[in-house]
Amino acid sequence: MSHRREGGTVADVQGRGQEQEGRGTRAGTSGLPLGVDFGLSGLLAQEQNKCSDVVLKFTEPPEAHLPTNKWRVYIFDRGNEIAKTYSLHDESCYLCGTSTEVADVLLSHPTCEEQHSVLQFRMVEKEGKDHLMVKSVRLYILDLESTHGTYINGERIKPDFYYEILDRDMVQFGKDDREFIFLKEPDGIV
């Protein structure tokens, strides 16, 4: 099953619709001394983007939305037994990683990172069955530039791109051979 990336990179999604007039001028032409830059540094956003005093690698996009469907993640271990189950319906995003301080979906393999990937529910427009554009909340995964990657159905996804998770998709994190199977409840059930 092929997964299309949606919305481009995180920077594309967060910067959509924002004009940056006047930011490209040379120093000295604005009346400020050379070397003075009052541009955005990101430090204030970084201070606000913390959980348990840990700076998060991820900021929710403007189209983040609470799910309208229940999703479940079944984690199958090496013996094909269900090791754990997560219900995804209370939050708009879930951080996957090894950090017990910030991760919602806890990973334990040594090739997984503290903040490895994020599961994000997003309100997007897609073409419906009648060929009209319809808004709906969909589940996406975003690899947070992890060293050993995130895989959907065996294919490594590009970091910083949103990939839609479809019903019965299998996700793997790093070199962990556990399988994370995503199942969607029928429409309208929350």
C-alpha positions as CSV (number, residue, x, y, z in Angstrom):
1,M,0.0,0.0,0.0
2,S,1.5,3.3,-1.0
3,H,1.4,6.3,1.3
4,R,1.3,9.8,0.0
5,R,2.9,12.6,2.0
6,E,0.4,15.3,2.8
7,G,1.0,18.9,3.4
8,G,4.7,18.9,2.8
9,T,7.3,19.4,5.5
10,V,6.5,20.6,9.0
11,A,8.0,24.0,8.1
12,D,5.8,24.2,5.0
13,V,2.7,23.5,7.1
14,Q,3.5,25.8,9.9
15,G,4.6,28.6,7.6
16,R,1.6,28.4,5.3
17,G,-0.1,31.7,4.7
18,Q,2.5,33.7,6.6
19,E,4.1,36.6,4.6
20,Q,7.6,37.6,5.5
21,E,7.9,41.0,3.9
22,G,10.9,43.0,5.0
23,R,12.8,40.0,6.3
24,G,15.1,39.7,3.3
25,T,16.7,43.2,3.6
26,R,20.4,43.6,4.1
27,A,21.6,44.7,7.5
28,G,22.3,48.4,7.5
29,T,19.5,49.4,5.1
30,S,16.8,49.3,7.8
31,G,18.5,51.9,9.9
32,L,19.7,49.3,12.4
33,P,23.4,48.9,13.1
34,L,25.1,46.0,11.3
35,G,24.7,42.6,13.1
36,V,21.4,43.5,14.8
37,D,18.7,41.1,13.9
38,F,15.2,41.3,15.5
39,G,14.0,38.3,13.5
40,L,12.3,35.4,15.1
41,S,14.8,33.2,16.9
42,G,12.4,30.5,18.0
43,L,13.5,30.7,21.6
44,L,10.1,31.9,22.9
45,A,8.3,29.1,21.0
46,Q,10.8,26.6,22.4
47,E,10.1,27.7,26.0
48,Q,6.4,27.3,25.4
49,N,6.8,23.9,23.8
50,K,7.8,21.9,26.9
51,C,6.4,19.0,28.7
52,S,7.8,18.1,32.2
53,D,10.6,20.5,31.5
54,V,11.6,18.6,28.3
55,V,11.7,20.7,25.1
56,L,9.6,18.9,22.5
57,K,10.9,18.4,19.0
58,F,7.4,18.8,17.7
59,T,4.8,21.6,17.6
60,E,1.2,20.8,16.6
61,P,0.2,22.2,13.2
62,P,-2.8,24.6,12.8
63,E,-4.9,21.9,11.3
64,A,-4.5,19.6,14.4
65,H,-7.9,18.3,15.5
66,L,-9.4,15.9,18.0
67,P,-10.2,12.6,16.3
68,T,-13.8,11.8,15.1
69,N,-13.1,8.1,15.0
70,K,-11.6,5.7,17.5
71,W,-8.3,4.2,16.6
72,R,-6.5,1.4,18.4
73,V,-2.9,0.4,18.2
74,Y,-2.1,-3.3,18.8
75,I,1.6,-4.0,19.5
76,F,2.6,-7.5,18.5
77,D,5.8,-8.9,19.9
78,R,8.1,-11.5,18.4
79,G,5.8,-14.4,19.4
80,N,2.9,-12.7,17.5
81,E,1.1,-12.1,20.8
82,I,-0.4,-8.8,21.7
83,A,2.0,-7.1,24.1
84,K,0.1,-3.9,24.6
85,T,-2.9,-1.9,23.2
86,Y,-3.3,1.9,23.0
87,S,-6.6,3.7,22.3
88,L,-6.2,6.9,20.3
89,H,-9.2,9.1,20.7
90,D,-8.6,11.5,23.6
91,E,-5.9,13.7,22.2
92,S,-5.0,15.3,18.8
93,C,-1.4,14.0,18.9
94,Y,0.5,11.2,20.6
95,L,4.3,11.3,20.9
96,C,6.1,7.9,20.3
97,G,9.4,7.5,22.0
98,T,11.5,6.0,24.9
99,S,11.2,9.0,27.2
100,T,8.9,8.1,30.1
101,E,8.5,11.8,30.8
102,V,6.9,12.9,27.5
103,A,6.1,9.8,25.4
104,D,2.4,8.8,25.1
105,V,3.3,5.6,23.2
106,L,6.3,4.1,24.9
107,L,9.0,2.5,22.8
108,S,11.7,0.4,24.4
109,H,14.1,-0.7,21.7
110,P,17.7,0.7,21.9
111,T,17.4,2.0,18.3
112,C,14.4,4.1,19.2
113,E,14.8,7.7,20.4
114,E,13.3,9.6,23.3
115,Q,11.2,11.5,20.8
116,H,11.0,9.2,17.8
117,S,7.8,10.0,15.9
118,V,4.4,11.6,16.5
119,L,0.9,10.5,15.6
120,Q,-1.1,13.5,14.6
121,F,-4.8,13.9,13.9
122,R,-5.3,16.6,11.2
123,M,-8.4,18.2,9.7
124,V,-7.8,17.9,5.9
125,E,-9.7,18.2,2.7
126,K,-9.9,15.2,0.5
127,E,-11.9,14.3,-2.6
128,G,-15.0,12.2,-1.5
129,K,-16.8,9.5,-3.3
130,D,-18.9,12.0,-5.2
131,H,-15.7,13.8,-6.3
132,L,-16.5,16.8,-4.1
133,M,-13.9,18.1,-1.6
134,V,-14.8,16.9,2.0
135,K,-13.2,17.9,5.2
136,S,-12.3,15.0,7.5
137,V,-10.0,14.2,10.4
138,R,-7.3,11.8,9.5
139,L,-4.5,10.1,11.3
140,Y,-0.9,10.9,10.2
141,I,2.6,9.9,11.4
142,L,5.6,12.1,11.3
143,D,9.2,10.9,11.9
144,L,11.1,13.3,14.1
145,E,14.4,12.9,12.3
146,S,15.1,9.7,14.1
147,T,18.4,8.0,13.3
148,H,17.0,4.5,12.6
149,G,13.7,5.7,11.0
150,T,10.0,4.9,11.1
151,Y,8.5,2.4,8.7
152,I,4.9,2.0,7.3
153,N,4.3,-1.5,5.9
154,G,8.0,-2.1,5.6
155,E,8.8,1.2,3.8
156,R,10.9,3.8,5.5
157,I,9.2,7.2,5.6
158,K,11.0,10.5,5.1
159,P,11.6,12.6,8.2
160,D,9.5,15.7,8.7
161,F,6.8,14.6,6.3
162,Y,3.3,13.7,7.2
163,Y,2.2,10.2,6.1
164,E,-1.4,9.2,6.4
165,I,-2.0,6.0,8.5
166,L,-4.7,3.8,6.9
167,D,-6.8,1.1,8.6
168,R,-4.7,-2.0,9.2
169,D,-1.3,-0.3,8.5
170,M,1.7,-1.8,10.2
171,V,4.3,0.6,11.7
172,Q,7.7,-0.2,13.0
173,F,10.1,2.1,14.9
174,G,13.9,1.9,14.4
175,K,15.2,-1.7,14.3
176,D,12.5,-2.9,16.7
177,D,10.8,-6.0,15.2
178,R,7.6,-5.5,17.2
179,E,4.7,-4.6,14.9
180,F,2.3,-1.7,15.7
181,I,-1.0,-2.4,13.9
182,F,-3.5,0.4,13.5
183,L,-7.2,-0.4,13.4
184,K,-9.9,2.2,12.9
185,E,-13.4,1.8,14.4
186,P,-16.4,2.4,12.0
187,D,-17.2,6.1,11.2
188,G,-18.7,8.3,13.8
189,I,-17.7,6.2,16.9
190,V,-15.8,8.1,19.6
